[in-house]
């Protein structure tokens, strides 16, 4: 599992049980297609919002620890998971951000 933070702009999303986001990395022609899990609570993100995306890349077969159940498991699928998003406007309104 590898975690990253990138400056991005949201260009598309599909809301369902699993929310799918497509972010364009600022100043490049690269995109990040990531999944937000159903129990992940974050403020809504609208197309056109810019800010900082925290995400993790997992590979099927990698082991993980679940602190809720205090057990270990193995990822069944490779994926890119949404972790957090901080809008650039949040930076302007407040001098502190709590993650």
JOKA-V144375 format. One record per helix or strand of 3 or more residues. SS is the DSSP state (H for helix, E for strand). FROM is the first residue (numbers start at 1). TO is the last residue. If there is no record, write none. Layout:
# JOKA-V144375
SS/FROM/TO
SS/FROM/TO
This chain:
# JOKA-V144375
E/2/14
E/19/25
E/31/36
E/50/58
E/63/66
E/71/74
E/79/87
H/88/93
